[in-house]
């Protein structure tokens, strides 16, 4: 019986609709050297005993090390640790250079600044297709509730925020005098409404995902941008950005040479169309305000954000 042939890239896109946290798994090799890798494949298994699991690609350099390790730590990253995630997602560099950490169970590295950490003793290792599934028993753990978790969703980094509970048919007040005049609540509600209306227009009208839209928006018409700079601006991990660029290159809207990326003539035309759609949507959203109110709103937000 033949198996269904999967489009791996499309399958990954489907999986990306399930947001996850971002972790760095750390351990020591047989020589006592610190080892670490970024992973979003992390889950709780059992409360009694307390078991967690994560998975590692069998082709990864560290796979055999983690398979044989007695102890490992799961460092759950916070929102300001995007550079840490990117560092440990890379290859061929001293990942622990200039990284602050302490020694945990069995000497395993515990990264500083994390939202939560779990020190585990390896419980079992299972085959999982092209990955190894590693289950650990939690021996120690800690968490800092003042930290906002770093999230990975649809190939990009994100952060968590409480849902504003808006629906498209009713934009009534929350019923709370405090909330209805609180900047954070108002901003979150506005952003939620903005995304809900704009993203379907981009996808249905131009077949462009929000992640690809960010790439096309940031690229300048007459100049090139290097890969690392673009990765930082679009908030995508290196591997995910490479996949986005590969698809955009297949669509002939960008050209990649060595480490630089630039728009093609087709890309410039698509970018102009996307800009027009975005500005039309913005105008519709701001139609309830006067020109002076719009100017004051944008000026004030820029000052708060430190843009000017």
N, C-alpha and C positions, 0 to 999 in steps of 0.2 A: 504494500500500500504506500503510495507516494505521499510525501509530506508537502504541506503548503509552502511555497517558496516565499519567504518574507523579504520585503524591501526593508533592509536594516535601518536605513535613515528614516523612513516613514514610521517604522516601529518605534524608534527612539523618540520621535516627535510625539507619538501617541502616549508613550510612557511619561513624557515631560509634562503632561497635564496633571500628574500627581506630584505636588510639591513635596520636597524632602528637606531635611536639615542638611548641613554640611559638616563633616567631621574630618579630623586628621587622626589616623590610627598610628600609634607609635609602639615600638618594641626595641629590643636589643638583639643583634646577631650573635653568633657563637663567640665572636671576638670582643663582645661588649660594646660594639659600635652602635650608635643610635640610628634607627631606621624609622621612616615615616612615609605615609602616603595619604592623599585625600580620598575620601569615600563618602558617597551619599547612600550607599546600600547598607543602611543600619536600621535595626529593628529590635524591639523587645520580644522575648520569647516566653518567659515564665517569671512569675513572681516568687514562687516557692519550689525550687531554689531560684534566686534571681539570675536569669540567663538573658544574654543579649547575643545578637548575631550580626555579622557583616560579611561581605563577599569580596574576594580579590581575584582579578584576572590571572589565569594560570600562566600567561605569558609575561606578567609583570616581574621585574627584577626581584622584588621583595616577596613574591608569592611563596617560595620555598622557605624563606626565613620566617614568615608568619605561620606557615604550616607547622613548623618545628618549634616555635617559640612557646615557652612555658607561660609567660605573662604578656599581656598587651594592654594598652590604654586607648580608650575612645575619647578624644578631645572634641567636644561639640563647640563649634566656632560661633563667635558673636559677630554682629553686623560690621564691626570695624576690622575684621580679620580676613578680608578678601585677599590681601597680599599673601597672607599665610596659606590660604587655600591654594592660590596659584603656585606658590613656591613648592608645596608638597605634591602638587599635581604634575610638576615637571619631572624631567629626567636628567641624569648626568651632571648634577651639580651638588655642592655641599648644602643640602637642604636645611641643616641646623646652624649654618653660619649666621651669626648675629640674631639668632632666635633665642629668646629667654625661656628657660624651662627648669624644672626641678626634678629630682629623682623620686619615682614612686615605687610601687611594689616590685621587688626584684631589680630595682634600678631603672625601670622603664621611664622614658621622658614624659613629663607632664607639662604641656605648653601653658604659658601664662596668658591671662586675659580671656580665657574661654568661659562660655556660659555654663557648661557642665562638663564633668569628667568622670569616667568610669574605669577603674582599675580592675582588670579581669584576669582570671586564670583560665587558660584554654581548657574547655570542657570536651569539645570534639571538633573534628574537621570532616566535612562531607563533600562528596562530589556534587557539582552543580553545573553540568554542561561545560562551558568554557571558563567557569569560575570555580573557586573553592569557597565553600560556605563555612565560616569559622564561628563557632559558638563559644562564648566565654561566660564563666560564672563571675558575677560581680563580687569582688572582695571588699572594695572601698569605692565610695563615690562622693562627689561634692557638686554644688551648683551655686551660681550667683544670680539671683533673681533680678538684679539691677541691669543685667545684660540683655540686649535684644538679640534673638537668634538670627543667624545668617541662614537664608533660605535659597534653595536651588529649584527653579521652576522654568520649564520650557526653554532650557538651555542657557538661562541667565541667572545671575545672582539677584536676590530680592530680600526684603525684610518683612517680618510679620507686622500686621497692624489690625486692630479690632475692626470687624465689619461694621460699616455705618448703618446697615439695615435699611437702605433705600430700595424702593422698587420704582419701576418706570411709570406706574400709574398714579402714584401719590408721593408728593414731596412735602408732606405735612411736617410741622415742627415735631421735635422729639418728645415734647411735653416737659422737658427739663429747661428751666430758665437759664441755668448755668451752661448746659451743653449748647443750646441754641445761640449762645453768644461767646462760645469758647473757640478760639482760633483753630486748635488742632482738630476738633470735631468738624468744623466747617471745611477745613482743607481736605480732610479725609473723605468727607461726603462728596465734595466737588470732584476730587480725583476719581472716585468710584464711578460717578455719573459720566465723567469725561471718557474714561476707558470703555465703559459699557456701550457708549454711543459711537465712538470713533473707530475702535478696533474692527467691528464688523464691516464698516465701510471700507477700510483698507483691505481686508481679506476678500470680501465679496467683489469689490470694484477693481482691485489691482492684483489680487492673488499674492499679497505681501503680508507676511506675518509681522506682528509687532517687533519681534527680535530683528528681522531683516530690515524693517523700517528704520530702526535705530541706527543700523550700520549705514544705510543709504543716506540718512539725514546728516550724519556726522562727516562723511566723506565730502571733501570740497571738490568743486567742478574742475579746477585747473591745477590741482596739486596732488601729491601722493602722501600717504600716511603709513608709518611703519606699524607692524603687527602689534607690538607691545603697547603702543600708544592707543591704538584702536581697541584692543582688549580691555584696557583700563576704562576707556570712555563708555563703551557699550556694556560694561559689567558682565562679560561672558568669560568663563574659564577658557584657557587656550584651546583645548581639544574641541569644545563646543563651537568656538569661534571659527576654527578651521573648517568644521562641517558647514557652518553658515556661509563662509566664503566660498567653499567648494560649490555649493548650490547656486549662489549668486554668479559665480564664474560660469557655470553651465548655462545659466540664463543669459549670459553675455552682457550683464550690466556692470560688471567690474572686471578688472584685469589684475592678476597677481604676478609679481616678478620678484624672486628672492624673498625679502621680508617686507616689500612695499605693496600697497594696494591703491588702486585709483579707479575712478568711474570711467566707463566707456561712454561713447556718444549715446548709446541706448540707455545707459544708466543715468546720464544727465537728464534725458527726456523723462524717464520714469521718476526721478527725483523731483523734477519740476511739477509733474502731475500729483505726486504725493504732497508736495508743499501746498498746492492749490486746494486739495481736499482738506488738509489740516487747517488751513486758514479759513476756509469756508465753514468748517465745523466750529472753529473758534469763534467766528463772527456770529454764528447762530447761538452759541452758548452765551455770548456776552451781549446779545441783542437787548436784554433787559436793562443794560447800563448805558449811561451817557458816555460820550467820548471822553469827557473829563474824568468820569468815574473809572473807566477802563485804564486810562493813563495812570491815575493815582493808584489803582489796584496793582498794576504791573510794577510801577516804581517802588511801591511799598514792599512787595514780595521780593524784588531784587535786593533791596537794602537788607531785609531780614536774612536772605540767603547768602549775603556777602558778595553778590555778583557786581555790585557797584556801591 
